[in-house]
């Protein structure tokens, strides 16, 4: 049993909030087995800009109000993401993370070593006012 996978799936099994989505993504981004953040950008086929937009939105009281990870005073992000787009982004990353863990556990070459996934997922973003 993989406690990280169980924890992430438990977080995603709840009503999505910026807190739960961030906690799930943070677990994946810090997993050394799959290449941490750089691995996610490769096998998850997600841009660093999209990850930054997600984080900036989740952190910003100006962007998401009382649902933000931080209180007032956190600057509004230049680009923001809807909760639905954040949920979609994190869900796709988690699905690919589980697939990558299966490859790593089976002794296969990790995509984290440099190969890119054929699927493209960049998520939705919108300009903040």
N, C-alpha and C positions, 0 to 999 in steps of 0.2 A: 504493500500500500504506500502510495506517495502522498504524504501529508500536504505538500505544496499544492498538488493537483486537487486534492479533496478540499482544501481551504479556498482555492480559487473558484471551484465549482459551487461551493456553498455560498460564496459572495455573489456569484452570478445567479444563484437560485433565489435570491431575495428581490424585492422591489428595487429596480435600479436607481441609484443615487450617484452623485459625483463622488461621494466617499467610497461606496462599494466598488464602483468601476475603477477608481484610482487605486484602491488597495489590490484589486485583482491584477491590474496592469503592472503595478509596482512589483508584485511577486514575480511575474513573468520577466520583467526587465532586469531583475537582479539574479535570475537563475543561471549559475555558471555552467550548468550542463548543456545549455542551448545557446551559449555565446553572449549572454546578457543583452544589453541594449543593441550592440552592433549586430548580434545574431538575429534579433527581432527584425531589425531593418533589412536583413538579407532574406531569411526564410519567411518572414512575415510579410515581406514586400510592402513595407510601409515607410514613408519618408520621415526623416527626422523632423521636418517642419510640421507634419501631421501630429507627431507625438508631442511636440512643443505646444501646438495649438490646443490639444486635449488637456495637457497639464496646466497651461495658462488659464484656460476656461474653468477647469475644476478648482483652481486655487483662488479665482477672482470673485470677491464679493460684488464688485461692480458688474460682473457678467452674469452671475447666477444667484445673487442675493444670499439669503440665509442657507442655501444649499451648498455654498462654497466651502472648501476645505480651510480657508482662512477668513478672518474677519475684515471689517472695513479698513481701508487703507491700502489693500492690495490693488495695484493698478489694473485698469481694464486691459485685456489683451487687444493687440492690434487686430487679430483675427480671432473669432470665437467659433464654437462648435455647439450644436444643439445636443441635448441629452440623448435624443434618439441616435444622432450620428456618433456620439461617444459610445453608446451601448453597442452599436453596430461595429465600430472600430475595435473595441476591446473584445467583443465576441469572436470576431474573425481572427484576431491575434491569438486568443486562447485556443481556438480550434487548431490553428496551425502549430501552436506550442505543443499541444498534446500529440499531434502527428510527429513533430520533431523529436519529442521525448521517446516515442515509440521507435523511431529510426535509431536514435542514440542507444537506447536500451537493447535493441536487436543487434547492435554491433555494426550497423550501417554507417556510412559516412554522413556526418552531420552537415546539413546545408549551411550551418553557421560558419563552416570553413570557407565559404565564398560563393557557392552556387546560389542562384536566385530562383525563386519559385516562379512558375509561368503565370500565375494569377496576379492581377493588379488590383490593389485595394488602397485607395488614397483617402477615403472618407469624405464627408461633406464639411465644408467650412463656410463661414459667412463673415463679412466685414463687420466689426463692432462700430458703434457710433460714438 
